[in-house]
Amino acid sequence: MSNSSKVNRIKDQQPAVPPARLNLWLFMLASSMLFAAVVSAFIVHRPDAEGRGAWTAFDLPVFFLYSTIIVIASSVTAYLAQKNAKNDELAANRNFLLITTVLGILFCISQYLGWQQMIRLDLTFVNARPEDISASYVWVITALHFVHILGGIALLIATWISAVRLNVHKKSMGLMTITHTYWHFVGVLWIFLYLFLYFAQ
C-alpha cells in the first residue's frame, strides 16, 4: 500500500465532528433542557402561588443588569479573540482572551453583589414564609448559571495559557473554538434568563 493511500485512509477514518466539539454541544443541549425545566416550573407554579397569596413580586437587583452589560461586552471580546486567532494575530488573541476572562470575573462579582442586595431585602432562598418561593427561583436560576460561568472562565484561562505557549493559531483552533462557542452559549443563556426574570417579575 502506497503512502498516499495510507494518508487517504487515515483521513477517511477521521470523524466529521471532533469528539470534543460533539461533547460540548451535547453538554449545552443538556444545560438548555435543565434551564428550560426550571423556567417551566416557574411559569407553572406562579399562578397557583399568586392565587394562594404565596408569591412576592420584586424588582431584580440592578447588579443583574450590570451583569447583562458585562456579558454582552465579553461576547464581543471573545469574538475578537477567535477572529484574531484565525488570522494568526497571536498577541491580539492573547489580549482579548485575557480581557474576556477579566470580564467573566467582573460578571461573577456583579452576581455576588446582586445576591447581597437580595439578602438585604430579605429575599433569601428560604424566607420567613417557606411557602413563598418566588425568590428561590431567582436564586436557583442565577446560581446554576453562575456555575456555568465558572466553567467558562476555566476554559478561558486554559485557552489563554495555551495561547501563551503559542498553541493557538489558525492551524490549531480546537480549544479556541470550543471556548468561543461555550462562552457565547453562557452569554446568550444569561440574556434570556435575565429578560425572562425581568418581565416575569
CNS distance restraints for C-alpha pairs under 8 A (distance, minus, plus):
assign (resid   1 and name CA) (resid   5 and name CA) 6.46 0.50 0.50
assign (resid   1 and name CA) (resid   6 and name CA) 7.01 0.50 0.50
assign (resid   2 and name CA) (resid   6 and name CA) 6.49 0.50 0.50
assign (resid   3 and name CA) (resid   7 and name CA) 6.28 0.50 0.50
assign (resid   4 and name CA) (resid   8 and name CA) 6.21 0.50 0.50
assign (resid   5 and name CA) (resid   9 and name CA) 6.09 0.50 0.50
assign (resid   6 and name CA) (resid  10 and name CA) 6.26 0.50 0.50
assign (resid   7 and name CA) (resid  11 and name CA) 6.28 0.50 0.50
assign (resid   8 and name CA) (resid  12 and name CA) 6.17 0.50 0.50
assign (resid   9 and name CA) (resid  13 and name CA) 6.39 0.50 0.50
assign (resid  10 and name CA) (resid  14 and name CA) 6.62 0.50 0.50
assign (resid  15 and name CA) (resid  19 and name CA) 7.72 0.50 0.50
assign (resid  17 and name CA) (resid  21 and name CA) 6.78 0.50 0.50
assign (resid  17 and name CA) (resid  22 and name CA) 6.36 0.50 0.50
assign (resid  18 and name CA) (resid  22 and name CA) 6.29 0.50 0.50
assign (resid  19 and name CA) (resid  23 and name CA) 6.06 0.50 0.50
assign (resid  20 and name CA) (resid  24 and name CA) 6.23 0.50 0.50
assign (resid  20 and name CA) (resid 178 and name CA) 7.89 0.50 0.50
assign (resid  21 and name CA) (resid  25 and name CA) 6.33 0.50 0.50
assign (resid  21 and name CA) (resid 178 and name CA) 6.38 0.50 0.50
assign (resid  22 and name CA) (resid  26 and name CA) 6.25 0.50 0.50
assign (resid  23 and name CA) (resid  27 and name CA) 6.10 0.50 0.50
assign (resid  24 and name CA) (resid  28 and name CA) 6.16 0.50 0.50
assign (resid  24 and name CA) (resid 178 and name CA) 7.27 0.50 0.50
assign (resid  24 and name CA) (resid 182 and name CA) 7.60 0.50 0.50
assign (resid  25 and name CA) (resid  29 and name CA) 6.09 0.50 0.50
assign (resid  26 and name CA) (resid  30 and name CA) 6.21 0.50 0.50
assign (resid  27 and name CA) (resid  31 and name CA) 6.10 0.50 0.50
assign (resid  28 and name CA) (resid  32 and name CA) 6.03 0.50 0.50
assign (resid  28 and name CA) (resid 182 and name CA) 7.85 0.50 0.50
assign (resid  28 and name CA) (resid 185 and name CA) 7.55 0.50 0.50
assign (resid  29 and name CA) (resid  33 and name CA) 6.29 0.50 0.50
assign (resid  30 and name CA) (resid  34 and name CA) 6.27 0.50 0.50
assign (resid  31 and name CA) (resid  35 and name CA) 6.34 0.50 0.50
assign (resid  32 and name CA) (resid  36 and name CA) 6.00 0.50 0.50
assign (resid  33 and name CA) (resid  37 and name CA) 6.13 0.50 0.50
assign (resid  34 and name CA) (resid  38 and name CA) 6.54 0.50 0.50
assign (resid  35 and name CA) (resid  39 and name CA) 6.08 0.50 0.50
assign (resid  35 and name CA) (resid 141 and name CA) 7.37 0.50 0.50
assign (resid  36 and name CA) (resid  40 and name CA) 5.95 0.50 0.50
assign (resid  37 and name CA) (resid  41 and name CA) 6.16 0.50 0.50
assign (resid  38 and name CA) (resid  42 and name CA) 6.29 0.50 0.50
assign (resid  38 and name CA) (resid 137 and name CA) 7.84 0.50 0.50
assign (resid  38 and name CA) (resid 141 and name CA) 7.31 0.50 0.50
assign (resid  39 and name CA) (resid  43 and name CA) 6.31 0.50 0.50
assign (resid  40 and name CA) (resid  44 and name CA) 6.14 0.50 0.50
assign (resid  41 and name CA) (resid  45 and name CA) 5.83 0.50 0.50
assign (resid  42 and name CA) (resid  46 and name CA) 5.94 0.50 0.50
assign (resid  42 and name CA) (resid 137 and name CA) 6.90 0.50 0.50
assign (resid  43 and name CA) (resid  47 and name CA) 7.59 0.50 0.50
assign (resid  44 and name CA) (resid  48 and name CA) 7.64 0.50 0.50
assign (resid  45 and name CA) (resid  49 and name CA) 6.16 0.50 0.50
assign (resid  46 and name CA) (resid  50 and name CA) 6.00 0.50 0.50
assign (resid  46 and name CA) (resid  55 and name CA) 7.07 0.50 0.50
assign (resid  46 and name CA) (resid 134 and name CA) 7.79 0.50 0.50
assign (resid  47 and name CA) (resid  51 and name CA) 6.19 0.50 0.50
assign (resid  48 and name CA) (resid  52 and name CA) 6.50 0.50 0.50
assign (resid  49 and name CA) (resid  53 and name CA) 6.16 0.50 0.50
assign (resid  49 and name CA) (resid  54 and name CA) 4.88 0.50 0.50
assign (resid  49 and name CA) (resid  55 and name CA) 5.44 0.50 0.50
assign (resid  49 and name CA) (resid 132 and name CA) 7.49 0.50 0.50
assign (resid  50 and name CA) (resid  54 and name CA) 5.71 0.50 0.50
assign (resid  50 and name CA) (resid  55 and name CA) 5.13 0.50 0.50
assign (resid  54 and name CA) (resid 131 and name CA) 6.09 0.50 0.50
assign (resid  54 and name CA) (resid 132 and name CA) 4.64 0.50 0.50
assign (resid  54 and name CA) (resid 133 and name CA) 7.73 0.50 0.50
assign (resid  55 and name CA) (resid 132 and name CA) 5.30 0.50 0.50
assign (resid  55 and name CA) (resid 133 and name CA) 6.93 0.50 0.50
assign (resid  55 and name CA) (resid 134 and name CA) 5.56 0.50 0.50
assign (resid  56 and name CA) (resid 132 and name CA) 7.08 0.50 0.50
assign (resid  56 and name CA) (resid 134 and name CA) 5.93 0.50 0.50
assign (resid  56 and name CA) (resid 135 and name CA) 7.63 0.50 0.50
assign (resid  57 and name CA) (resid 134 and name CA) 7.50 0.50 0.50
assign (resid  57 and name CA) (resid 201 and name CA) 5.72 0.50 0.50
assign (resid  58 and name CA) (resid 201 and name CA) 6.19 0.50 0.50
assign (resid  59 and name CA) (resid 198 and name CA) 7.50 0.50 0.50
assign (resid  59 and name CA) (resid 201 and name CA) 6.58 0.50 0.50
assign (resid  60 and name CA) (resid  64 and name CA) 6.99 0.50 0.50
assign (resid  60 and name CA) (resid 197 and name CA) 7.70 0.50 0.50
assign (resid  60 and name CA) (resid 198 and name CA) 6.56 0.50 0.50
assign (resid  60 and name CA) (resid 201 and name CA) 7.76 0.50 0.50
assign (resid  61 and name CA) (resid  65 and name CA) 7.49 0.50 0.50
assign (resid  61 and name CA) (resid 114 and name CA) 5.30 0.50 0.50
assign (resid  61 and name CA) (resid 115 and name CA) 7.83 0.50 0.50
assign (resid  61 and name CA) (resid 117 and name CA) 6.40 0.50 0.50
assign (resid  61 and name CA) (resid 118 and name CA) 6.85 0.50 0.50
assign (resid  62 and name CA) (resid  66 and name CA) 6.68 0.50 0.50
assign (resid  62 and name CA) (resid 114 and name CA) 7.05 0.50 0.50
assign (resid  63 and name CA) (resid  67 and name CA) 6.19 0.50 0.50
assign (resid  63 and name CA) (resid 110 and name CA) 5.42 0.50 0.50
assign (resid  63 and name CA) (resid 111 and name CA) 6.64 0.50 0.50
assign (resid  63 and name CA) (resid 113 and name CA) 6.47 0.50 0.50
assign (resid  63 and name CA) (resid 114 and name CA) 4.97 0.50 0.50
assign (resid  64 and name CA) (resid  68 and name CA) 6.38 0.50 0.50
assign (resid  64 and name CA) (resid 110 and name CA) 6.76 0.50 0.50
assign (resid  64 and name CA) (resid 111 and name CA) 6.33 0.50 0.50
assign (resid  64 and name CA) (resid 114 and name CA) 6.07 0.50 0.50
assign (resid  64 and name CA) (resid 194 and name CA) 7.42 0.50 0.50
assign (resid  65 and name CA) (resid  69 and name CA) 6.50 0.50 0.50
assign (resid  65 and name CA) (resid 194 and name CA) 7.86 0.50 0.50
assign (resid  66 and name CA) (resid  70 and name CA) 6.16 0.50 0.50
assign (resid  66 and name CA) (resid 107 and name CA) 7.97 0.50 0.50
assign (resid  66 and name CA) (resid 110 and name CA) 6.75 0.50 0.50
assign (resid  67 and name CA) (resid  71 and name CA) 6.08 0.50 0.50
assign (resid  67 and name CA) (resid 106 and name CA) 7.97 0.50 0.50
assign (resid  67 and name CA) (resid 107 and name CA) 5.19 0.50 0.50
assign (resid  67 and name CA) (resid 110 and name CA) 5.79 0.50 0.50
assign (resid  67 and name CA) (resid 111 and name CA) 6.74 0.50 0.50
assign (resid  68 and name CA) (resid  72 and name CA) 6.28 0.50 0.50
assign (resid  68 and name CA) (resid 190 and name CA) 7.16 0.50 0.50
assign (resid  68 and name CA) (resid 191 and name CA) 6.25 0.50 0.50
assign (resid  68 and name CA) (resid 194 and name CA) 7.50 0.50 0.50
assign (resid  69 and name CA) (resid  73 and name CA) 6.33 0.50 0.50
assign (resid  70 and name CA) (resid  74 and name CA) 6.14 0.50 0.50
assign (resid  70 and name CA) (resid 103 and name CA) 6.33 0.50 0.50
assign (resid  70 and name CA) (resid 104 and name CA) 7.81 0.50 0.50
assign (resid  70 and name CA) (resid 106 and name CA) 7.41 0.50 0.50
assign (resid  70 and name CA) (resid 107 and name CA) 6.15 0.50 0.50
assign (resid  71 and name CA) (resid  75 and name CA) 6.18 0.50 0.50
assign (resid  71 and name CA) (resid 103 and name CA) 7.34 0.50 0.50
assign (resid  71 and name CA) (resid 104 and name CA) 7.32 0.50 0.50
assign (resid  71 and name CA) (resid 107 and name CA) 6.84 0.50 0.50
assign (resid  71 and name CA) (resid 187 and name CA) 5.62 0.50 0.50
assign (resid  71 and name CA) (resid 190 and name CA) 7.93 0.50 0.50
assign (resid  72 and name CA) (resid  76 and name CA) 6.59 0.50 0.50
assign (resid  72 and name CA) (resid 187 and name CA) 6.86 0.50 0.50
assign (resid  73 and name CA) (resid  77 and name CA) 6.52 0.50 0.50
assign (resid  73 and name CA) (resid 103 and name CA) 7.76 0.50 0.50
assign (resid  74 and name CA) (resid  78 and name CA) 6.00 0.50 0.50
assign (resid  74 and name CA) (resid  99 and name CA) 7.73 0.50 0.50
assign (resid  74 and name CA) (resid 100 and name CA) 5.08 0.50 0.50
assign (resid  74 and name CA) (resid 103 and name CA) 5.85 0.50 0.50
assign (resid  74 and name CA) (resid 104 and name CA) 7.07 0.50 0.50
assign (resid  75 and name CA) (resid  79 and name CA) 6.16 0.50 0.50
assign (resid  75 and name CA) (resid 100 and name CA) 7.70 0.50 0.50
assign (resid  75 and name CA) (resid 183 and name CA) 7.04 0.50 0.50
assign (resid  75 and name CA) (resid 184 and name CA) 5.90 0.50 0.50
assign (resid  75 and name CA) (resid 187 and name CA) 6.75 0.50 0.50
assign (resid  76 and name CA) (resid  80 and name CA) 6.31 0.50 0.50
assign (resid  77 and name CA) (resid  81 and name CA) 6.11 0.50 0.50
assign (resid  77 and name CA) (resid  96 and name CA) 5.55 0.50 0.50
assign (resid  77 and name CA) (resid  97 and name CA) 7.30 0.50 0.50
assign (resid  77 and name CA) (resid  99 and name CA) 6.96 0.50 0.50
assign (resid  77 and name CA) (resid 100 and name CA) 5.73 0.50 0.50
assign (resid  78 and name CA) (resid  82 and name CA) 6.30 0.50 0.50
assign (resid  78 and name CA) (resid  96 and name CA) 6.67 0.50 0.50
assign (resid  78 and name CA) (resid  97 and name CA) 6.54 0.50 0.50
assign (resid  78 and name CA) (resid 100 and name CA) 6.00 0.50 0.50
assign (resid  78 and name CA) (resid 180 and name CA) 6.01 0.50 0.50
assign (resid  78 and name CA) (resid 183 and name CA) 7.43 0.50 0.50
assign (resid  78 and name CA) (resid 184 and name CA) 7.89 0.50 0.50
assign (resid  79 and name CA) (resid  83 and name CA) 6.13 0.50 0.50
assign (resid  79 and name CA) (resid 180 and name CA) 6.91 0.50 0.50
assign (resid  80 and name CA) (resid  84 and name CA) 6.04 0.50 0.50
assign (resid  80 and name CA) (resid  93 and name CA) 7.36 0.50 0.50
assign (resid  80 and name CA) (resid  96 and name CA) 6.59 0.50 0.50
assign (resid  81 and name CA) (resid  85 and name CA) 6.19 0.50 0.50
assign (resid  81 and name CA) (resid  92 and name CA) 7.02 0.50 0.50
assign (resid  81 and name CA) (resid  93 and name CA) 4.48 0.50 0.50
assign (resid  81 and name CA) (resid  94 and name CA) 7.18 0.50 0.50
assign (resid  81 and name CA) (resid  95 and name CA) 7.75 0.50 0.50
assign (resid  81 and name CA) (resid  96 and name CA) 5.01 0.50 0.50
assign (resid  81 and name CA) (resid  97 and name CA) 5.78 0.50 0.50
assign (resid  82 and name CA) (resid  86 and name CA) 6.38 0.50 0.50
assign (resid  82 and name CA) (resid  93 and name CA) 7.00 0.50 0.50
assign (resid  82 and name CA) (resid 176 and name CA) 6.61 0.50 0.50
assign (resid  82 and name CA) (resid 177 and name CA) 7.10 0.50 0.50
assign (resid  82 and name CA) (resid 180 and name CA) 6.63 0.50 0.50
assign (resid  83 and name CA) (resid  87 and name CA) 6.43 0.50 0.50
assign (resid  83 and name CA) (resid  93 and name CA) 7.87 0.50 0.50
assign (resid  84 and name CA) (resid  88 and name CA) 6.05 0.50 0.50
assign (resid  84 and name CA) (resid  89 and name CA) 4.85 0.50 0.50
assign (resid  84 and name CA) (resid  90 and name CA) 6.72 0.50 0.50
assign (resid  84 and name CA) (resid  92 and name CA) 6.26 0.50 0.50
assign (resid  84 and name CA) (resid  93 and name CA) 5.18 0.50 0.50
assign (resid  85 and name CA) (resid  89 and name CA) 5.81 0.50 0.50
assign (resid  85 and name CA) (resid  90 and name CA) 6.01 0.50 0.50
assign (resid  85 and name CA) (resid  93 and name CA) 5.50 0.50 0.50
assign (resid  85 and name CA) (resid 168 and name CA) 6.61 0.50 0.50
assign (resid  85 and name CA) (resid 169 and name CA) 5.02 0.50 0.50
assign (resid  85 and name CA) (resid 170 and name CA) 5.80 0.50 0.50
assign (resid  85 and name CA) (resid 173 and name CA) 7.49 0.50 0.50
assign (resid  85 and name CA) (resid 176 and name CA) 7.93 0.50 0.50
assign (resid  86 and name CA) (resid 169 and name CA) 6.25 0.50 0.50
assign (resid  86 and name CA) (resid 170 and name CA) 4.37 0.50 0.50
assign (resid  86 and name CA) (resid 173 and name CA) 7.52 0.50 0.50
assign (resid  87 and name CA) (resid 169 and name CA) 7.70 0.50 0.50
assign (resid  87 and name CA) (resid 170 and name CA) 6.35 0.50 0.50
assign (resid  88 and name CA) (resid 169 and name CA) 5.36 0.50 0.50
assign (resid  88 and name CA) (resid 170 and name CA) 5.75 0.50 0.50
assign (resid  89 and name CA) (resid  93 and name CA) 6.14 0.50 0.50
assign (resid  89 and name CA) (resid 169 and name CA) 8.00 0.50 0.50
assign (resid  90 and name CA) (resid  94 and name CA) 6.26 0.50 0.50
assign (resid  90 and name CA) (resid 163 and name CA) 7.37 0.50 0.50
assign (resid  90 and name CA) (resid 166 and name CA) 7.64 0.50 0.50
assign (resid  90 and name CA) (resid 168 and name CA) 7.59 0.50 0.50
assign (resid  90 and name CA) (resid 169 and name CA) 6.83 0.50 0.50
assign (resid  91 and name CA) (resid  95 and name CA) 6.25 0.50 0.50
assign (resid  92 and name CA) (resid  96 and name CA) 6.12 0.50 0.50
assign (resid  93 and name CA) (resid  97 and name CA) 6.13 0.50 0.50
assign (resid  93 and name CA) (resid 163 and name CA) 7.68 0.50 0.50
assign (resid  94 and name CA) (resid  98 and name CA) 6.18 0.50 0.50
assign (resid  94 and name CA) (resid 160 and name CA) 6.01 0.50 0.50
assign (resid  94 and name CA) (resid 163 and name CA) 6.10 0.50 0.50
assign (resid  94 and name CA) (resid 164 and name CA) 6.90 0.50 0.50
assign (resid  95 and name CA) (resid  99 and name CA) 6.20 0.50 0.50
assign (resid  96 and name CA) (resid 100 and name CA) 6.01 0.50 0.50
assign (resid  97 and name CA) (resid 101 and name CA) 6.19 0.50 0.50
assign (resid  97 and name CA) (resid 156 and name CA) 6.57 0.50 0.50
assign (resid  97 and name CA) (resid 159 and name CA) 7.73 0.50 0.50
assign (resid  97 and name CA) (resid 160 and name CA) 5.98 0.50 0.50
assign (resid  98 and name CA) (resid 102 and name CA) 6.27 0.50 0.50
assign (resid  98 and name CA) (resid 156 and name CA) 7.89 0.50 0.50
assign (resid  98 and name CA) (resid 157 and name CA) 7.87 0.50 0.50
assign (resid  98 and name CA) (resid 160 and name CA) 6.82 0.50 0.50
assign (resid  99 and name CA) (resid 103 and name CA) 6.19 0.50 0.50
assign (resid 100 and name CA) (resid 104 and name CA) 6.14 0.50 0.50
assign (resid 100 and name CA) (resid 156 and name CA) 7.65 0.50 0.50
assign (resid 101 and name CA) (resid 105 and name CA) 6.36 0.50 0.50
assign (resid 101 and name CA) (resid 153 and name CA) 5.99 0.50 0.50
assign (resid 101 and name CA) (resid 156 and name CA) 6.06 0.50 0.50
assign (resid 101 and name CA) (resid 157 and name CA) 6.95 0.50 0.50
assign (resid 102 and name CA) (resid 106 and name CA) 6.24 0.50 0.50
assign (resid 103 and name CA) (resid 107 and name CA) 6.11 0.50 0.50
assign (resid 104 and name CA) (resid 108 and name CA) 6.47 0.50 0.50
assign (resid 104 and name CA) (resid 149 and name CA) 7.28 0.50 0.50
assign (resid 104 and name CA) (resid 153 and name CA) 6.30 0.50 0.50
assign (resid 105 and name CA) (resid 109 and name CA) 6.36 0.50 0.50
assign (resid 105 and name CA) (resid 153 and name CA) 7.59 0.50 0.50
assign (resid 106 and name CA) (resid 110 and name CA) 6.16 0.50 0.50
assign (resid 107 and name CA) (resid 111 and name CA) 6.24 0.50 0.50
assign (resid 108 and name CA) (resid 112 and name CA) 6.26 0.50 0.50
assign (resid 108 and name CA) (resid 146 and name CA) 7.07 0.50 0.50
assign (resid 108 and name CA) (resid 149 and name CA) 7.82 0.50 0.50
assign (resid 109 and name CA) (resid 113 and name CA) 6.24 0.50 0.50
assign (resid 110 and name CA) (resid 114 and name CA) 6.10 0.50 0.50
assign (resid 111 and name CA) (resid 115 and name CA) 6.25 0.50 0.50
assign (resid 111 and name CA) (resid 142 and name CA) 7.88 0.50 0.50
assign (resid 111 and name CA) (resid 146 and name CA) 7.85 0.50 0.50
assign (resid 112 and name CA) (resid 116 and name CA) 6.25 0.50 0.50
assign (resid 113 and name CA) (resid 117 and name CA) 6.22 0.50 0.50
assign (resid 114 and name CA) (resid 118 and name CA) 6.38 0.50 0.50
assign (resid 115 and name CA) (resid 119 and name CA) 6.27 0.50 0.50
assign (resid 115 and name CA) (resid 139 and name CA) 7.93 0.50 0.50
assign (resid 116 and name CA) (resid 120 and name CA) 6.30 0.50 0.50
assign (resid 117 and name CA) (resid 121 and name CA) 6.47 0.50 0.50
assign (resid 118 and name CA) (resid 122 and name CA) 6.35 0.50 0.50
assign (resid 118 and name CA) (resid 123 and name CA) 4.96 0.50 0.50
assign (resid 118 and name CA) (resid 124 and name CA) 6.65 0.50 0.50
assign (resid 119 and name CA) (resid 123 and name CA) 5.40 0.50 0.50
assign (resid 119 and name CA) (resid 124 and name CA) 5.49 0.50 0.50
assign (resid 122 and name CA) (resid 127 and name CA) 6.96 0.50 0.50
assign (resid 123 and name CA) (resid 127 and name CA) 6.68 0.50 0.50
assign (resid 123 and name CA) (resid 135 and name CA) 5.64 0.50 0.50
assign (resid 124 and name CA) (resid 135 and name CA) 6.46 0.50 0.50
assign (resid 124 and name CA) (resid 136 and name CA) 6.97 0.50 0.50
assign (resid 124 and name CA) (resid 139 and name CA) 7.93 0.50 0.50
assign (resid 125 and name CA) (resid 133 and name CA) 7.47 0.50 0.50
assign (resid 125 and name CA) (resid 135 and name CA) 6.23 0.50 0.50
assign (resid 125 and name CA) (resid 136 and name CA) 4.55 0.50 0.50
assign (resid 125 and name CA) (resid 139 and name CA) 6.23 0.50 0.50
assign (resid 126 and name CA) (resid 130 and name CA) 6.03 0.50 0.50
assign (resid 126 and name CA) (resid 133 and name CA) 7.25 0.50 0.50
assign (resid 126 and name CA) (resid 136 and name CA) 6.81 0.50 0.50
assign (resid 127 and name CA) (resid 132 and name CA) 7.50 0.50 0.50
assign (resid 127 and name CA) (resid 133 and name CA) 7.94 0.50 0.50
assign (resid 133 and name CA) (resid 137 and name CA) 6.60 0.50 0.50
assign (resid 134 and name CA) (resid 138 and name CA) 7.25 0.50 0.50
assign (resid 135 and name CA) (resid 139 and name CA) 6.41 0.50 0.50
assign (resid 136 and name CA) (resid 140 and name CA) 6.13 0.50 0.50
assign (resid 137 and name CA) (resid 141 and name CA) 6.04 0.50 0.50
assign (resid 138 and name CA) (resid 142 and name CA) 5.99 0.50 0.50
assign (resid 138 and name CA) (resid 197 and name CA) 7.53 0.50 0.50
assign (resid 139 and name CA) (resid 143 and name CA) 5.80 0.50 0.50
assign (resid 140 and name CA) (resid 144 and name CA) 6.01 0.50 0.50
assign (resid 141 and name CA) (resid 145 and name CA) 6.29 0.50 0.50
assign (resid 141 and name CA) (resid 193 and name CA) 7.73 0.50 0.50
assign (resid 142 and name CA) (resid 146 and name CA) 5.98 0.50 0.50
assign (resid 143 and name CA) (resid 147 and name CA) 6.41 0.50 0.50
assign (resid 144 and name CA) (resid 148 and name CA) 6.64 0.50 0.50
assign (resid 145 and name CA) (resid 149 and name CA) 6.24 0.50 0.50
assign (resid 145 and name CA) (resid 186 and name CA) 7.53 0.50 0.50
assign (resid 145 and name CA) (resid 190 and name CA) 7.17 0.50 0.50
assign (resid 146 and name CA) (resid 150 and name CA) 6.30 0.50 0.50
assign (resid 147 and name CA) (resid 151 and name CA) 6.48 0.50 0.50
assign (resid 148 and name CA) (resid 152 and name CA) 6.38 0.50 0.50
assign (resid 148 and name CA) (resid 186 and name CA) 6.84 0.50 0.50
assign (resid 149 and name CA) (resid 153 and name CA) 6.22 0.50 0.50
assign (resid 149 and name CA) (resid 183 and name CA) 7.98 0.50 0.50
assign (resid 149 and name CA) (resid 186 and name CA) 6.58 0.50 0.50
assign (resid 150 and name CA) (resid 154 and name CA) 6.26 0.50 0.50
assign (resid 151 and name CA) (resid 155 and name CA) 6.35 0.50 0.50
assign (resid 152 and name CA) (resid 156 and name CA) 6.19 0.50 0.50
assign (resid 152 and name CA) (resid 179 and name CA) 7.11 0.50 0.50
assign (resid 152 and name CA) (resid 182 and name CA) 6.73 0.50 0.50
assign (resid 152 and name CA) (resid 183 and name CA) 5.87 0.50 0.50
assign (resid 152 and name CA) (resid 186 and name CA) 7.76 0.50 0.50
assign (resid 153 and name CA) (resid 157 and name CA) 6.18 0.50 0.50
assign (resid 154 and name CA) (resid 158 and name CA) 6.19 0.50 0.50
assign (resid 155 and name CA) (resid 159 and name CA) 6.05 0.50 0.50
assign (resid 155 and name CA) (resid 179 and name CA) 5.82 0.50 0.50
assign (resid 156 and name CA) (resid 160 and name CA) 6.04 0.50 0.50
assign (resid 156 and name CA) (resid 179 and name CA) 6.33 0.50 0.50
assign (resid 157 and name CA) (resid 161 and name CA) 6.18 0.50 0.50
assign (resid 158 and name CA) (resid 162 and name CA) 6.23 0.50 0.50
assign (resid 159 and name CA) (resid 163 and name CA) 6.07 0.50 0.50
assign (resid 159 and name CA) (resid 168 and name CA) 7.75 0.50 0.50
assign (resid 159 and name CA) (resid 175 and name CA) 6.39 0.50 0.50
assign (resid 159 and name CA) (resid 176 and name CA) 6.25 0.50 0.50
assign (resid 159 and name CA) (resid 179 and name CA) 7.30 0.50 0.50
assign (resid 160 and name CA) (resid 164 and name CA) 6.14 0.50 0.50
assign (resid 161 and name CA) (resid 165 and name CA) 6.41 0.50 0.50
assign (resid 162 and name CA) (resid 166 and name CA) 6.44 0.50 0.50
assign (resid 162 and name CA) (resid 167 and name CA) 5.25 0.50 0.50
assign (resid 162 and name CA) (resid 168 and name CA) 6.27 0.50 0.50
assign (resid 163 and name CA) (resid 167 and name CA) 5.35 0.50 0.50
assign (resid 163 and name CA) (resid 168 and name CA) 4.80 0.50 0.50
assign (resid 163 and name CA) (resid 169 and name CA) 7.87 0.50 0.50
assign (resid 167 and name CA) (resid 172 and name CA) 6.68 0.50 0.50
assign (resid 168 and name CA) (resid 172 and name CA) 5.46 0.50 0.50
assign (resid 168 and name CA) (resid 173 and name CA) 6.06 0.50 0.50
assign (resid 168 and name CA) (resid 175 and name CA) 7.78 0.50 0.50
assign (resid 168 and name CA) (resid 176 and name CA) 6.92 0.50 0.50
assign (resid 169 and name CA) (resid 173 and name CA) 6.12 0.50 0.50
assign (resid 173 and name CA) (resid 177 and name CA) 5.76 0.50 0.50
assign (resid 174 and name CA) (resid 178 and name CA) 6.37 0.50 0.50
assign (resid 175 and name CA) (resid 179 and name CA) 6.13 0.50 0.50
assign (resid 176 and name CA) (resid 180 and name CA) 5.97 0.50 0.50
assign (resid 177 and name CA) (resid 181 and name CA) 6.02 0.50 0.50
assign (resid 178 and name CA) (resid 182 and name CA) 6.07 0.50 0.50
assign (resid 179 and name CA) (resid 183 and name CA) 5.98 0.50 0.50
assign (resid 180 and name CA) (resid 184 and name CA) 6.32 0.50 0.50
assign (resid 181 and name CA) (resid 185 and name CA) 6.24 0.50 0.50
assign (resid 182 and name CA) (resid 186 and name CA) 6.35 0.50 0.50
assign (resid 183 and name CA) (resid 187 and name CA) 6.11 0.50 0.50
assign (resid 184 and name CA) (resid 188 and name CA) 6.05 0.50 0.50
assign (resid 185 and name CA) (resid 189 and name CA) 5.97 0.50 0.50
assign (resid 186 and name CA) (resid 190 and name CA) 6.10 0.50 0.50
assign (resid 187 and name CA) (resid 191 and name CA) 6.40 0.50 0.50
assign (resid 188 and name CA) (resid 192 and name CA) 6.26 0.50 0.50
assign (resid 189 and name CA) (resid 193 and name CA) 6.17 0.50 0.50
assign (resid 190 and name CA) (resid 194 and name CA) 5.90 0.50 0.50
assign (resid 191 and name CA) (resid 195 and name CA) 6.13 0.50 0.50
assign (resid 192 and name CA) (resid 196 and name CA) 6.05 0.50 0.50
assign (resid 193 and name CA) (resid 197 and name CA) 6.11 0.50 0.50
assign (resid 194 and name CA) (resid 198 and name CA) 5.91 0.50 0.50
assign (resid 195 and name CA) (resid 199 and name CA) 6.10 0.50 0.50
assign (resid 196 and name CA) (resid 200 and name CA) 5.80 0.50 0.50
assign (resid 197 and name CA) (resid 201 and name CA) 5.98 0.50 0.50
